[in-house]
Amino acid sequence: MKFKATESRYLVIKKGETTERFTFYPQNEEIPSIVTSPMTRLGKWFDASFQDRDNVKKLEQHVE
C-alpha cells in the first residue's frame, strides 16, 4: 500500500499553540502542514483554527 503524502496534512500543537517547527517525511515525501495548505473534505474545510465557526459562516454564505 502506498502512502499519498499530497493528500495528507499534519498539525503540531505545543503548549496550546500551533507550530511549524517539525516536518514529516514518510517514504521520503514531505507532508504539507495544515497551517500552510488547508484542505477540504466532503465540503468541510480543515485549517489551523480550532473553531468550526468559520465553516458554518462559509456554509451559510454558500446557501444564500
C-alpha positions in Angstrom: 0.0 0.0 0.0 1.4 3.4 -1.0 1.1 6.4 1.3 -0.1 9.6 -0.5 1.6 12.5 1.2 -0.1 15.1 -1.0 -3.5 14.0 0.3 -2.4 14.2 3.9 -1.8 17.1 6.3 -0.2 17.4 9.8 -0.8 19.7 12.7 1.6 20.0 15.6 0.3 21.7 18.8 2.7 22.6 21.6 1.5 24.3 24.8 -1.8 25.2 23.1 -0.2 26.9 20.1 0.3 25.6 16.6 3.9 25.3 15.4 5.6 24.6 12.1 8.9 23.6 13.7 8.6 20.0 12.6 8.2 18.4 9.2 7.2 14.8 8.4 8.8 12.7 5.6 7.2 9.3 5.3 8.5 7.4 2.3 10.8 10.4 1.5 7.9 12.7 0.6 7.1 15.8 2.7 3.6 16.0 4.2 2.4 19.6 4.0 1.3 21.4 7.1 -2.4 22.2 7.6 -1.3 25.7 8.5 0.3 26.4 5.1 -2.1 24.5 3.0 -5.6 23.9 4.3 -7.8 21.2 2.7 -11.4 20.4 2.2 -13.1 17.0 2.6 -16.8 16.5 2.0 -17.4 20.2 1.9 -15.7 20.9 5.3 -12.6 23.0 5.4 -9.8 21.8 7.7 -7.3 24.5 8.7 -5.3 25.6 11.8 -8.2 27.2 13.6 -9.8 25.0 16.2 -13.2 26.5 15.8 -15.9 25.4 13.5 -17.4 28.9 13.4 -15.7 29.7 10.1 -17.0 26.6 8.4 -20.6 27.5 9.5 -20.2 31.0 8.0 -18.9 29.7 4.7 -21.8 27.3 4.5 -24.4 30.0 5.2 -22.9 32.2 2.5 -22.9 29.3 0.1 -26.5 28.5 0.7 -27.7 32.1 0.3 
